[in-house]
C-alpha cells in the first residue's frame, strides 16, 4: 500500500512538472509573457544566479527533474513485480492501431493526438510571433529593405523558432539509460521514429529559415556583406550557415536508401551532431539555447554513462554457427548472475577487432530466469560489419591452432521494457517474419520458466512463423525443447510455419527441426577478460547522477560568469545610476561568443566530473566481480538435436503461400477460449501493417466468439535487431 501511494505521488509530480513546462512554451510567444519575462530577467541579472540561472530553471531544469523523478518511479516499479495479470485496462484501446499508412507507419490514437497537439502548438507559436512582428515592423539599419522584403525576412526568422521547438524534443526519443519514453512504456527502438519525424521537421523549418534569409540578402544586394559575418554580439550568421549545412548532411545520410545500404556513412556522419549543436549555440545565443538545452544535457549525460557502462570489455564464451541458413551465429556472453532483464531486451555490441567505433544492436534470445551466468544473441550476417564478424570466426575455424583465441567485446545494455504487462493476456498470438523471430525466443523462454511461479502468463500461445525457405526454421533451435516436448511444461504452444518460396512437401515441423538443427559450436578462450556483463546501473543511481550533473553545471556557470563577466556583478542600485549610453557600451564589450563558450565549458566540466565519478564507482563495483563461466575450449563440434517421438504432430507446416491472417484471427479466439488476446508482431513492414490493419478492424467492430464471449485484441509491435 505504501509503495502504491509513492508511485501515485510520483505520477502526480511528473504530470504537474510536464504541464508547467508545456504552459511555459505556450505562453512564450505572447506579449504578456515577454513583458513579465523581461522584468524577471532584469531582477535576476544581479543575483548570484544571474539571468542564466533563471533561463536554466525555467526552460531546462523541468525536463531534467522530470527525468530524475521518472527514474525513481521506474526503480520502484522494477522492485515490485506484479503477481497476477491485471484486469483489462480501459486505455488499451488507445494504444491499438487507428491509422495504418505505408508512409507514416502504424499510429495509435494517443500518437495521433500527440502529433495533432504538437502541430497545433507550432501553428500557434508561428501565428503569435508573426502577428506581433507585423504590428511593429522596424527597419534594419544595415539593410535597405522594401516593406515586402522586411515582412518576408520576419517570416523567415520565425521559421527558425519552429526549428528550435523541434530541436528541444529531438534528442529525447533516443535516450537509452535516461529514457523518458520508458515511463510511458515506449522502448528506444519504437521511439526512434519520433526522432526521425522531429529531425525531418527541424531540417525543413531550418532550411526555409536559412534559404529565405539568403534570398532577401540576395535581392537587396547585401549577401556578400551578411553571409560571412561573425558578429561580436547578436546573431552570428556564419555560425547559422555552418549549422544548417551540417544538419542537411546528417539528414541526407539518414535517408533509408543510404542508411540501409551504407550504414557506415549514416553512422559516422551522424556524429556531426556535435558540430551542429555547437554552431547552433553560436548562432542562436545562450538565451535561445537554454530552450533546447534539456535534451542536449540529458543526451550528453546518457552517452557518457553508457560509455562507462560498456567498460571494461568482456569476451565471447562460445559461438554456435548454424549450417542453415547461411551465416547465422548464436553468441553466448558471460553475465553477472545478479543481472536480470526482461524479454525483448536489446544489447549494443562493439567488437574492437572489427571496428573500434561501431556499435550494433542485437535482440537477446535468452531468459535471465533460466540462464544465470550467460546471455545469448543471434547474429544474422547479411551486412558489412556482420559479414566481417562471420569471416573472423570462420578464419579461426580454419586455422591450425589447437584452441580458439579470445575475442574481446564491449557490451552496452541490456535495455528492455520496465514491466511485462504486454504479455499479461488470456492468450497470445505471436506473428514473426524471418529474423523477426528473435524477440519471441526470449518471450517463449520467459513464459516457460515462470509459468508456475508468482507470475501469471498466458498458457495458450500460438506462434505464426513466416519464412522464405524451410532452412530458416533452424532459428527455432534454441526453443526446440519447448516445441517438441511440451508435456514437460504447462505452456500450450502451437506453431504454424509458412514457407513462402518452396513447393509443398510431406515434411513436418518436427522433422524439419530435427533435420536442420545441425550446428557447429566454437568455444573461445577467456584469457583476455575476466569481467562479465553487468548491465546498466540502477535507475536510482542514474537519477542521482542527473541531479549531481545539474548542480555541477550551474555552479560552474556561476563561477565562470563571475570571473569572466565581472560587470554583471553590479547591484540594481548602481545600475540605476548608470546612463543608458554607458549601459549599452558595457553590454557590447562582452562578445556573445564568449558567453556561449562559458556555457559550453560549464557543460563539459559537469559531464567530465560526472564521468570521473561514475568510472570510480564502476571500478569499485567490478572489484567484487565473479569471473565469467569458462566453457571448455576447443575447435568446433557438430551436433544436432536428439530426436524425440510424439504420437501426435500438433504443429502445422504450410508451403507455397502466405498466411491468411483474417482466417487466423477468426479461428484463434475459439481455439484458445480467451477473451483478452495479445497480438505481438515482429517482421517486415508490410506484414506488420497487415496485422495492424486487422487489429484496427477488430477493435472497431464487435468481436464475439462462438461461445458468446466478447473478444478484445491488443496490438503490440516489437522491434528486432540482428
C-alpha positions as CSV (number, residue, x, y, z in Angstrom):
1,X,0.0,0.0,0.0
2,X,2.8,2.4,0.9
3,X,4.6,1.7,-2.4
4,X,1.3,2.3,-4.3
5,X,1.0,5.7,-2.6
6,X,4.6,6.6,-3.5
7,X,4.0,5.7,-7.1
8,X,0.8,7.7,-7.2
9,X,2.6,10.8,-5.7
10,X,5.5,10.5,-8.3
11,X,2.9,10.3,-11.1
12,X,1.2,13.4,-9.9
13,X,4.5,15.2,-9.6
14,X,5.5,14.3,-13.2
15,X,2.2,15.4,-14.5
16,X,2.5,18.8,-12.8
17,X,6.1,19.4,-13.9
18,X,5.3,18.4,-17.5
19,X,2.1,20.5,-17.6
20,X,4.1,23.5,-16.2
21,X,6.8,23.1,-18.9
22,X,4.2,22.9,-21.6
23,X,2.5,26.0,-20.3
24,X,5.7,28.0,-20.5
25,X,6.2,27.1,-24.2
26,X,2.5,28.0,-24.9
27,X,2.8,31.4,-23.2
28,X,6.3,32.1,-24.6
29,X,5.2,33.9,-27.9
30,X,2.7,36.2,-26.1
31,X,3.3,39.9,-25.3
32,X,2.3,39.3,-21.7
33,X,5.0,36.7,-21.3
34,X,7.6,38.9,-23.0
35,X,6.9,41.8,-20.6
36,X,6.9,39.7,-17.5
37,X,9.9,37.7,-18.6
38,X,11.9,40.9,-19.2
39,X,11.1,42.1,-15.7
40,X,12.1,38.8,-14.2
41,X,15.3,38.7,-16.2
42,X,16.3,42.2,-15.1
43,X,15.6,41.3,-11.5
44,X,17.7,38.1,-11.6
45,X,20.6,39.7,-13.5
46,X,22.2,40.9,-10.3
47,X,21.6,37.9,-8.1
48,X,24.2,35.2,-7.6
49,X,22.5,33.0,-10.2
50,X,22.2,35.7,-12.9
51,X,19.9,35.7,-15.9
52,X,21.3,32.4,-17.0
53,X,20.1,30.7,-13.7
54,X,16.6,31.9,-14.5
55,X,16.7,30.5,-18.0
56,X,18.1,27.2,-16.8
57,X,15.5,26.9,-14.0
58,X,12.5,27.7,-16.3
59,X,13.4,26.1,-19.6
60,X,16.0,23.4,-18.9
61,X,15.6,22.0,-15.4
62,X,11.9,21.0,-15.7
63,X,12.7,18.2,-18.1
64,X,15.8,17.2,-16.1
65,X,13.7,17.0,-12.9
66,X,11.1,15.0,-14.8
67,X,13.8,12.5,-15.8
68,X,15.0,12.3,-12.2
69,X,11.5,11.6,-10.8
70,X,10.8,9.2,-13.7
71,X,13.9,7.2,-12.9
72,X,12.8,7.0,-9.2
73,X,9.4,5.8,-10.4
74,X,10.9,3.1,-12.6
75,X,13.1,2.0,-9.8
76,X,10.0,1.4,-7.6
77,X,8.2,-0.3,-10.4
78,X,11.1,-2.7,-11.1
79,X,11.2,-3.7,-7.4
80,X,7.6,-4.7,-7.3
81,X,6.9,-7.4,-10.0
82,X,3.2,-7.9,-10.4
83,X,2.0,-11.3,-9.1
84,X,-1.1,-11.6,-11.3
85,X,-2.4,-10.4,-14.6
86,X,-4.2,-7.1,-14.0
87,X,-7.7,-6.6,-15.3
88,X,-8.1,-5.3,-18.8
89,X,-7.3,-1.6,-18.8
90,X,-9.7,0.9,-20.3
91,X,-6.7,2.6,-22.0
92,X,-5.8,-0.5,-24.1
93,X,-8.0,0.8,-26.9
94,X,-6.0,4.0,-27.1
95,X,-2.8,2.0,-27.8
96,X,-4.3,-0.1,-30.6
97,X,-3.7,0.9,-34.3
98,X,-6.0,3.7,-35.6
99,X,-4.1,4.7,-38.7
100,X,-2.1,2.3,-40.8
101,X,-0.2,4.0,-43.6
102,X,2.8,2.9,-45.6
103,X,4.4,6.4,-45.2
104,X,3.6,7.3,-41.6
105,X,3.5,3.7,-40.3
106,X,1.2,2.4,-37.6
107,X,-0.2,5.1,-35.3
108,X,-2.4,4.7,-32.2
109,X,-4.9,7.3,-31.1
110,X,-2.5,8.6,-28.5
111,X,0.2,9.2,-31.1
112,X,-2.2,10.9,-33.4
113,X,-3.4,13.2,-30.6
114,X,0.2,14.0,-29.6
115,X,1.1,14.8,-33.2
116,X,-2.0,17.0,-33.7
117,X,-1.3,18.9,-30.5
118,X,2.3,19.5,-31.4
119,X,1.3,20.8,-34.9
120,X,-1.3,23.0,-33.3
121,X,1.4,24.3,-30.9
122,X,3.7,25.1,-33.9
123,X,0.9,26.9,-35.7
124,X,0.0,28.9,-32.6
125,X,3.7,29.9,-32.0
126,X,4.1,31.0,-35.6
127,X,0.9,33.0,-35.7
128,X,1.6,34.7,-32.4
129,X,5.1,35.7,-33.4
130,X,4.3,36.9,-36.9
131,X,1.2,38.9,-35.9
132,X,3.3,40.7,-33.2
133,X,6.1,41.3,-35.7
134,X,3.8,42.8,-38.4
135,X,2.3,45.2,-35.9
136,X,5.6,46.8,-35.1
137,X,7.9,46.4,-38.1
138,X,11.1,48.3,-37.6
139,X,13.6,48.9,-40.5
140,X,17.0,47.3,-40.2
141,X,19.8,49.9,-40.3
142,X,22.3,47.8,-42.1
143,X,19.8,46.7,-44.8
144,X,17.8,48.9,-47.0
145,X,14.8,46.7,-47.4
146,X,11.4,47.3,-49.0
147,X,8.3,46.6,-47.0
148,X,7.6,43.2,-48.6
149,X,11.3,42.3,-48.1
150,X,11.1,43.3,-44.4
151,X,8.0,41.2,-43.9
152,X,9.4,38.2,-45.7
153,X,12.6,38.4,-43.6
154,X,10.4,38.3,-40.4
155,X,8.6,35.3,-41.8
156,X,12.0,33.6,-42.4
157,X,13.2,34.4,-38.9
158,X,10.1,32.9,-37.3
159,X,10.6,29.6,-39.1
160,X,13.9,29.4,-37.2
161,X,11.8,29.4,-34.0
162,X,9.8,26.4,-35.2
163,X,13.1,24.6,-35.9
164,X,14.1,25.4,-32.3
165,X,10.9,23.9,-30.9
166,X,11.6,20.6,-32.8
167,X,15.2,20.6,-31.6
168,X,14.0,20.9,-28.0
169,X,12.4,17.5,-28.3
170,X,14.8,15.9,-30.9
171,X,17.1,14.0,-28.6
172,X,14.6,12.9,-26.0
173,X,13.3,9.8,-28.0
174,X,16.9,8.4,-28.4
175,X,17.9,8.4,-24.8
176,X,18.5,4.8,-23.5
177,X,19.6,4.9,-19.9
178,X,17.8,8.1,-19.0
179,X,14.9,7.3,-21.2
180,X,11.9,9.5,-20.6
181,X,9.7,7.5,-23.0
182,X,10.2,4.3,-21.0
183,X,8.0,5.9,-18.3
184,X,5.2,5.6,-21.0
185,X,6.1,2.0,-21.8
186,X,7.8,3.0,-25.1
187,X,11.1,1.4,-25.8
188,X,14.1,3.0,-27.6
189,X,13.6,1.0,-30.8
190,X,10.0,2.2,-31.1
191,X,10.6,5.8,-30.2
192,X,13.3,6.3,-32.8
193,X,10.7,7.2,-35.4
194,X,9.7,10.2,-33.2
195,X,13.3,11.3,-33.5
196,X,13.1,10.9,-37.3
197,X,9.9,12.9,-37.5
198,X,11.3,15.7,-35.4
199,X,14.6,15.7,-37.2
200,X,12.9,16.0,-40.6
201,X,10.6,18.8,-39.4
202,X,13.5,20.7,-37.9
203,X,15.6,20.5,-41.1
204,X,12.6,21.6,-43.1
205,X,12.0,24.7,-41.0
206,X,15.7,25.4,-40.7
207,X,16.1,25.2,-44.5
208,X,13.2,27.6,-45.1
209,X,14.7,29.9,-42.4
210,X,18.1,29.9,-44.0
211,X,17.2,29.9,-47.7
212,X,14.6,32.7,-47.2
213,X,17.2,34.8,-45.3
214,X,19.8,34.3,-48.1
215,X,17.1,35.2,-50.7
216,X,16.3,38.5,-49.0
217,X,20.1,39.3,-48.7
218,X,20.4,38.4,-52.4
219,X,17.6,40.6,-53.7
220,X,18.7,43.5,-51.6
221,X,22.4,43.1,-52.8
222,X,23.8,42.5,-49.3
223,X,24.5,38.8,-49.5
224,X,28.3,39.3,-49.7
225,X,28.3,41.6,-46.6
226,X,26.0,39.5,-44.4
227,X,26.8,35.9,-45.4
228,X,30.3,35.8,-44.0
229,X,29.8,38.0,-40.9
230,X,30.8,36.7,-37.5
231,X,29.3,39.4,-35.3
232,X,30.7,40.3,-31.9
233,X,27.2,40.5,-30.4
234,X,23.8,39.2,-31.5
235,X,23.1,36.5,-34.1
236,X,26.2,35.1,-35.8
237,X,25.1,34.5,-39.3
238,X,28.1,32.4,-40.4
239,X,27.6,30.0,-37.5
240,X,24.0,29.5,-38.5
241,X,25.0,28.7,-42.1
242,X,27.5,26.1,-40.9
243,X,24.9,24.6,-38.6
244,X,22.4,24.4,-41.4
245,X,24.8,22.7,-43.9
246,X,25.9,20.2,-41.2
247,X,22.2,19.4,-40.4
248,X,21.5,18.8,-44.1
249,X,24.4,16.4,-44.4
250,X,23.2,14.5,-41.3
251,X,19.6,14.4,-42.7
252,X,20.6,13.3,-46.2
253,X,22.9,10.5,-44.9
254,X,19.9,9.3,-42.7
255,X,17.6,8.6,-45.7
256,X,16.6,5.0,-45.8
257,X,18.3,4.5,-49.2
258,X,21.7,5.4,-47.6
259,X,21.1,4.1,-44.1
260,X,20.2,0.6,-45.2
261,X,22.8,0.2,-47.9
262,X,25.7,2.3,-46.5
263,X,25.2,2.0,-42.7
264,X,28.8,3.2,-42.1
265,X,28.2,6.5,-43.9
266,X,25.0,7.0,-41.8
267,X,26.7,6.1,-38.6
268,X,29.8,8.3,-38.9
269,X,28.0,11.4,-40.4
270,X,25.5,11.3,-37.5
271,X,28.4,12.2,-35.1
272,X,28.4,15.6,-36.8
273,X,25.6,16.4,-34.4
274,X,28.4,17.8,-32.1
275,X,29.4,20.4,-34.8
276,X,25.7,21.2,-35.5
277,X,24.9,21.9,-31.8
278,X,28.0,24.0,-31.2
279,X,27.3,26.3,-34.1
280,X,23.6,26.4,-33.3
281,X,24.7,27.8,-29.9
282,X,26.9,30.4,-31.5
283,X,24.1,31.4,-34.0
284,X,21.1,31.4,-31.6
285,X,22.8,32.6,-28.5
286,X,22.7,31.3,-25.0
287,X,19.2,32.6,-24.2
288,X,17.6,30.5,-27.1
289,X,20.0,27.6,-26.4
290,X,18.5,27.1,-22.9
291,X,15.2,26.3,-24.5
292,X,16.7,23.2,-26.2
293,X,19.4,22.5,-23.7
294,X,17.5,20.0,-21.6
295,X,17.5,17.3,-24.4
296,X,21.2,18.1,-25.1
297,X,22.1,17.9,-21.4
298,X,20.3,14.6,-20.9
299,X,21.7,13.1,-24.1
300,X,25.3,14.0,-23.3
301,X,25.0,12.6,-19.8
302,X,23.3,9.4,-21.1
303,X,26.0,9.0,-23.7
304,X,28.8,9.2,-21.2
305,X,27.1,6.9,-18.7
306,X,26.7,4.4,-21.5
307,X,30.4,4.6,-22.3
308,X,31.3,4.0,-18.7
309,X,28.9,1.1,-18.5
310,X,30.4,-0.6,-21.6
311,X,33.9,-0.8,-19.9
312,X,35.8,-2.9,-19.3
313,X,35.5,-5.3,-22.1
314,X,34.1,-8.8,-21.7
315,X,34.6,-11.7,-24.1
316,X,32.6,-14.2,-26.2
317,X,32.3,-17.5,-24.5
318,X,31.1,-19.5,-27.5
319,X,29.5,-19.2,-30.9
320,X,27.0,-21.7,-32.4
321,X,27.2,-21.5,-36.2
322,X,24.0,-22.6,-37.9
323,X,24.7,-24.6,-41.0
324,X,21.3,-23.4,-42.2
325,X,20.6,-20.6,-43.1
326,X,24.0,-19.3,-44.3
327,X,25.9,-17.0,-42.0
328,X,23.8,-17.1,-38.8
329,X,25.5,-17.3,-35.5
330,X,24.3,-17.5,-31.9
331,X,26.7,-15.9,-29.5
332,X,27.0,-16.7,-25.8
333,X,28.3,-14.0,-23.5
334,X,29.1,-14.1,-19.7
335,X,26.8,-12.1,-17.4
336,X,26.6,-11.3,-13.8
337,X,24.1,-13.6,-12.0
338,X,22.6,-10.6,-10.4
339,X,21.8,-9.1,-13.8
340,X,18.1,-9.5,-14.7
341,X,16.4,-8.4,-17.9
342,X,13.0,-8.6,-19.5
343,X,12.2,-10.5,-22.7
344,X,12.6,-8.5,-26.0
345,X,15.6,-6.7,-24.4
346,X,18.4,-5.4,-26.6
347,X,22.1,-5.1,-26.2
348,X,24.6,-3.0,-28.2
349,X,27.8,-4.7,-29.1
350,X,31.2,-3.4,-30.3
351,X,34.0,-5.8,-31.4
352,X,37.2,-3.8,-31.4
353,X,39.0,-6.3,-33.7
354,X,36.4,-5.4,-36.4
355,X,35.7,-1.7,-35.7
356,X,36.8,0.4,-32.7
357,X,33.8,2.8,-33.1
358,X,30.8,1.0,-34.5
359,X,28.1,-0.3,-32.1
360,X,25.4,-2.6,-33.4
361,X,22.1,-3.7,-31.6
362,X,21.1,-7.3,-31.1
363,X,18.0,-8.8,-29.6
364,X,18.6,-11.1,-26.6
365,X,17.2,-14.6,-27.2
366,X,17.8,-16.0,-23.7
367,X,16.0,-15.6,-20.4
368,X,17.7,-14.4,-17.3
369,X,15.4,-16.7,-15.3
370,X,16.9,-19.7,-17.0
371,X,20.5,-18.6,-17.6
372,X,22.1,-17.1,-14.5
373,X,25.6,-16.8,-15.9
374,X,25.2,-16.3,-19.7
375,X,23.1,-14.5,-22.2
376,X,22.7,-15.2,-25.9
377,X,22.1,-13.2,-29.1
378,X,21.6,-14.3,-32.7
379,X,23.7,-12.5,-35.4
380,X,22.5,-12.9,-39.0
381,X,25.4,-11.9,-41.1
382,X,24.0,-10.0,-44.1
383,X,25.7,-6.7,-43.8
384,X,29.3,-5.4,-44.0
385,X,30.1,-5.4,-40.2
386,X,28.3,-8.7,-39.5
387,X,29.8,-10.4,-42.6
388,X,33.3,-9.4,-41.4
389,X,32.5,-10.9,-38.0
390,X,31.4,-14.1,-39.6
391,X,34.7,-14.2,-41.6
392,X,36.7,-13.7,-38.4
393,X,35.1,-16.7,-36.8
394,X,35.4,-18.8,-39.9
395,X,39.1,-17.9,-40.1
396,X,39.6,-19.1,-36.6
397,X,37.9,-22.4,-37.5
398,X,40.2,-22.8,-40.5
399,X,43.4,-22.1,-38.6
400,X,45.7,-24.8,-37.4
401,X,46.0,-23.7,-33.8
402,X,44.8,-26.0,-31.1
403,X,42.4,-23.6,-29.4
404,X,40.3,-20.6,-30.3
405,X,41.8,-17.2,-29.4
406,X,40.0,-14.8,-27.1
407,X,37.5,-12.4,-28.7
408,X,37.0,-9.2,-26.6
409,X,33.7,-7.3,-27.0
410,X,32.2,-4.2,-25.4
411,X,28.5,-4.5,-24.3
412,X,26.1,-1.8,-23.6
413,X,22.7,-2.6,-22.1
414,X,20.6,-4.6,-21.9
415,X,17.7,-2.2,-22.5
416,X,14.1,-3.6,-22.3
417,X,10.6,-2.8,-21.1
418,X,10.2,-1.8,-17.5
419,X,7.3,-4.3,-17.0
420,X,5.8,-7.4,-18.6
421,X,2.3,-6.1,-18.9
422,X,2.4,-6.5,-22.6
423,X,2.5,-10.3,-22.0
424,X,-0.4,-10.4,-19.5
425,X,-3.3,-11.5,-21.6
426,X,-5.6,-14.6,-21.6
427,X,-3.8,-15.9,-24.6
428,X,-1.1,-14.7,-27.0
429,X,-0.9,-14.7,-30.8
430,X,2.7,-14.1,-31.9
431,X,3.4,-13.4,-35.6
432,X,7.0,-13.4,-36.8
433,X,8.6,-12.9,-40.2
434,X,12.1,-14.1,-41.0
435,X,14.6,-12.8,-38.5
436,X,11.8,-11.2,-36.5
437,X,11.6,-14.5,-34.6
438,X,14.4,-13.4,-32.2
439,X,12.3,-11.4,-29.7
440,X,9.8,-14.3,-29.5
441,X,12.6,-16.7,-28.5
442,X,13.2,-14.8,-25.2
443,X,9.4,-14.4,-24.7
444,X,8.8,-18.2,-25.0
445,X,11.6,-19.0,-22.6
446,X,10.4,-16.4,-20.1
447,X,6.8,-17.7,-20.2
448,X,8.0,-21.3,-19.8
449,X,10.4,-20.5,-17.0
450,X,8.0,-18.5,-14.7
451,X,4.6,-20.0,-15.7
452,X,4.3,-21.9,-12.4
453,X,5.7,-19.3,-10.1
454,X,4.3,-16.0,-8.8
455,X,3.9,-14.6,-12.4
456,X,0.7,-15.4,-14.3
457,X,1.4,-15.5,-18.0
458,X,-1.0,-17.0,-20.6
459,X,-0.7,-20.7,-21.1
460,X,-2.3,-20.7,-24.6
461,X,0.2,-19.4,-27.1
462,X,0.2,-19.6,-30.9
463,X,3.2,-18.7,-32.9
464,X,2.9,-17.9,-36.6
465,X,6.3,-18.0,-38.3
466,X,6.6,-16.9,-41.9
467,X,9.9,-17.7,-43.7
468,X,11.1,-17.8,-47.3
469,X,13.0,-21.1,-47.1
470,X,12.4,-24.1,-44.9
471,X,16.1,-23.9,-43.7
472,X,15.3,-20.7,-41.9
473,X,13.4,-22.7,-39.3
474,X,16.7,-23.6,-37.7
475,X,16.5,-20.3,-35.9
476,X,14.0,-22.1,-33.6
477,X,16.8,-24.3,-32.4
478,X,17.1,-22.7,-29.0
479,X,13.4,-23.4,-28.2
480,X,13.2,-26.8,-29.9
481,X,12.7,-28.5,-26.5
482,X,9.6,-26.3,-25.9
483,X,8.2,-27.2,-29.3
484,X,8.8,-30.9,-29.2
485,X,8.5,-31.7,-25.5
486,X,5.5,-29.7,-24.3
487,X,4.5,-32.4,-21.8
488,X,7.3,-31.2,-19.5
489,X,5.8,-27.7,-19.2
490,X,2.4,-26.1,-18.6
491,X,2.7,-24.0,-21.7
492,X,0.5,-25.0,-24.6
493,X,2.4,-23.8,-27.7
494,X,1.2,-24.3,-31.2
495,X,3.5,-23.4,-34.1
496,X,2.3,-22.7,-37.6
497,X,5.1,-22.3,-40.1
498,X,4.5,-20.8,-43.6
499,X,7.3,-21.4,-46.2
500,X,6.5,-18.9,-49.0
501,X,9.2,-19.8,-51.6
502,X,9.2,-23.6,-51.6
503,X,6.8,-26.1,-53.1
504,X,4.6,-28.4,-51.0
505,X,6.3,-31.4,-49.4
506,X,5.5,-34.1,-46.9
507,X,7.8,-32.7,-44.2
508,X,6.6,-31.9,-40.7
509,X,7.7,-29.3,-38.2
510,X,9.3,-32.0,-36.0
511,X,11.2,-33.4,-38.9
512,X,12.5,-30.1,-40.1
513,X,13.6,-29.0,-36.7
514,X,15.5,-32.3,-36.3
515,X,17.0,-32.2,-39.8
516,X,18.1,-28.6,-39.7
517,X,19.3,-28.5,-36.1
518,X,22.9,-29.3,-37.0
519,X,25.2,-26.6,-35.6
520,X,28.9,-26.1,-35.1
521,X,29.8,-24.9,-31.6
522,X,33.0,-22.9,-31.1
523,X,34.4,-22.3,-27.6
524,X,36.6,-19.3,-27.2
525,X,39.4,-18.6,-24.7
526,X,38.5,-16.1,-21.9
527,X,42.1,-15.1,-21.0
528,X,41.7,-11.5,-22.4
529,X,38.9,-10.5,-20.0
530,X,37.8,-11.7,-16.6
531,X,34.7,-9.5,-16.5
532,X,31.1,-10.5,-17.2
533,X,28.3,-8.2,-18.5
534,X,27.0,-6.2,-15.5
535,X,24.3,-4.2,-17.3
536,X,23.3,-0.6,-16.6
537,X,23.3,0.9,-13.2
538,X,20.1,1.1,-11.3
539,X,17.6,3.8,-12.1
540,X,18.0,5.4,-8.7
541,X,21.8,5.6,-9.3
542,X,21.3,7.3,-12.7
543,X,18.8,9.7,-11.1
544,X,21.4,10.7,-8.6
545,X,23.9,11.3,-11.4
546,X,21.5,13.5,-13.3
547,X,20.9,15.6,-10.2
548,X,24.6,15.9,-9.5
549,X,25.3,16.9,-13.1
550,X,22.8,19.7,-12.9
551,X,24.3,21.1,-9.7
552,X,27.8,20.9,-11.2
553,X,26.7,22.7,-14.3
554,X,25.0,25.6,-12.6
555,X,27.8,26.0,-10.1
556,X,30.5,26.0,-12.9
557,X,28.4,28.5,-14.9
558,X,28.1,30.9,-11.9
559,X,31.8,30.8,-11.2
560,X,32.8,31.3,-14.9
561,X,30.4,34.3,-15.3
562,X,31.6,36.0,-12.1
563,X,35.2,35.5,-13.2
564,X,35.0,36.4,-16.9
565,X,32.0,38.8,-16.8
566,X,32.6,41.0,-13.7
567,X,30.3,43.8,-14.9
568,X,27.3,41.5,-14.2
569,X,28.0,41.8,-10.5
570,X,26.8,45.3,-10.3
571,X,23.9,45.9,-7.9
572,X,20.5,47.1,-9.1
573,X,21.0,50.4,-7.3
574,X,24.3,51.0,-9.0
575,X,22.7,50.1,-12.3
576,X,20.1,52.9,-12.0
577,X,22.8,55.5,-11.7
578,X,24.4,54.4,-15.0
579,X,23.4,56.3,-18.1
580,X,21.7,54.3,-20.9
581,X,24.6,55.0,-23.3
582,X,27.1,53.6,-20.8
583,X,24.9,50.6,-20.2
584,X,24.8,49.8,-23.9
585,X,28.6,50.3,-24.2
586,X,29.2,48.0,-21.3
587,X,26.9,45.4,-22.7
588,X,28.6,45.5,-26.1
589,X,32.0,44.9,-24.5
590,X,31.1,41.3,-23.9
591,X,31.1,39.2,-27.1
592,X,28.2,36.9,-27.3
593,X,30.5,34.0,-28.4
594,X,32.3,34.4,-25.0
595,X,29.1,33.9,-23.1
596,X,28.3,30.9,-25.3
597,X,31.8,29.4,-24.7
598,X,31.3,29.8,-20.9
599,X,28.0,27.8,-21.2
600,X,29.8,25.1,-23.3
601,X,32.7,24.9,-20.8
602,X,30.4,24.5,-17.9
603,X,28.5,21.7,-19.7
604,X,31.8,19.9,-20.5
605,X,33.1,20.3,-16.9
606,X,29.8,18.9,-15.4
607,X,29.9,15.9,-17.8
608,X,33.6,15.3,-17.1
609,X,33.2,15.3,-13.4
610,X,30.3,13.0,-13.6
611,X,32.1,10.7,-15.9
612,X,35.1,10.6,-13.5
613,X,32.8,9.8,-10.5
614,X,30.8,7.2,-12.5
615,X,34.1,5.5,-13.5
616,X,35.3,5.3,-9.9
617,X,32.0,3.8,-8.7
618,X,32.0,1.4,-11.7
619,X,35.5,0.1,-10.9
620,X,34.6,-0.4,-7.2
621,X,31.7,-2.5,-8.2
622,X,33.8,-4.6,-10.6
623,X,36.3,-5.4,-7.8
624,X,33.6,-7.6,-6.4
625,X,33.0,-9.3,-9.8
626,X,32.8,-13.0,-10.2
627,X,34.8,-14.3,-13.2
628,X,32.7,-15.5,-16.1
629,X,31.9,-19.1,-16.7
630,X,34.5,-20.5,-18.9
631,X,33.4,-23.3,-21.2
632,X,35.8,-26.0,-22.4
633,X,38.0,-24.5,-25.2
634,X,38.5,-26.2,-28.5
635,X,37.6,-26.3,-32.1
636,X,34.1,-26.5,-33.5
637,X,32.0,-29.6,-32.7
638,X,29.0,-30.6,-34.8
639,X,25.9,-31.8,-33.1
640,X,22.2,-31.9,-33.6
641,X,19.0,-32.3,-31.7
642,X,18.3,-35.6,-30.1
643,X,15.1,-36.7,-31.8
644,X,12.1,-37.2,-29.5
645,X,9.0,-39.0,-30.6
646,X,5.4,-37.8,-30.0
647,X,2.3,-39.7,-31.1
648,X,0.6,-36.6,-32.4
649,X,2.1,-33.7,-34.6
650,X,0.3,-30.7,-33.2
651,X,2.2,-28.1,-35.2
652,X,1.4,-27.1,-38.8
653,X,3.6,-26.6,-41.8
654,X,2.4,-24.8,-44.9
655,X,4.3,-24.4,-48.2
656,X,3.9,-22.1,-51.2
657,X,1.8,-19.3,-49.7
658,X,1.5,-16.6,-47.1
659,X,-0.8,-16.9,-44.1
660,X,-4.4,-15.8,-44.2
661,X,-4.4,-13.5,-41.2
662,X,-8.2,-12.9,-41.5
663,X,-8.8,-16.6,-41.1
664,X,-6.3,-16.9,-38.3
665,X,-7.8,-14.1,-36.3
666,X,-11.3,-15.6,-36.8
667,X,-10.3,-19.0,-35.5
668,X,-7.9,-18.1,-32.7
669,X,-10.4,-17.0,-30.1
670,X,-12.3,-20.3,-30.4
671,X,-9.1,-22.3,-30.3
672,X,-7.9,-20.7,-27.1
673,X,-11.1,-19.7,-25.4
674,X,-9.6,-16.4,-24.4
675,X,-11.4,-13.0,-24.3
676,X,-8.4,-10.8,-24.0
677,X,-5.9,-11.7,-26.7
678,X,-2.5,-10.1,-27.1
679,X,-1.2,-9.8,-30.6
680,X,2.5,-9.5,-30.9
681,X,4.1,-9.0,-34.4
682,X,7.6,-8.6,-35.5
683,X,8.9,-8.8,-39.0
684,X,8.7,-7.0,-42.4
685,X,6.9,-3.7,-42.5
686,X,4.2,-5.0,-45.0
687,X,3.4,-7.9,-42.7
688,X,3.3,-5.7,-39.6
689,X,0.9,-3.3,-41.3
690,X,-1.4,-6.1,-42.5
691,X,-1.7,-7.4,-38.9
692,X,-2.2,-3.9,-37.6
693,X,-5.0,-3.3,-40.1
694,X,-6.8,-6.4,-38.9
695,X,-6.4,-5.4,-35.3
696,X,-7.8,-2.0,-36.3
697,X,-10.9,-3.6,-37.9
698,X,-11.4,-5.9,-34.9
699,X,-11.2,-3.0,-32.4
700,X,-13.8,-1.0,-34.4
701,X,-16.3,-3.9,-34.6
702,X,-17.9,-6.2,-32.0
703,X,-16.0,-9.4,-31.9
704,X,-17.9,-12.3,-30.4
705,X,-16.7,-15.8,-30.4
706,X,-18.7,-18.9,-30.9
707,X,-19.3,-19.2,-27.2
708,X,-20.8,-15.8,-26.9
709,X,-17.7,-14.0,-25.4
710,X,-16.6,-10.6,-26.4
711,X,-13.1,-10.7,-27.7
712,X,-10.5,-7.9,-27.4
713,X,-7.4,-7.8,-29.5
714,X,-4.4,-5.8,-28.1
715,X,-1.8,-5.0,-30.7
716,X,1.9,-4.8,-29.8
717,X,4.6,-4.2,-32.5
718,X,8.0,-5.5,-31.5
719,X,11.3,-4.4,-33.0
720,X,14.1,-6.9,-33.7
721,X,17.8,-6.2,-34.3
722,X,20.3,-8.6,-35.8
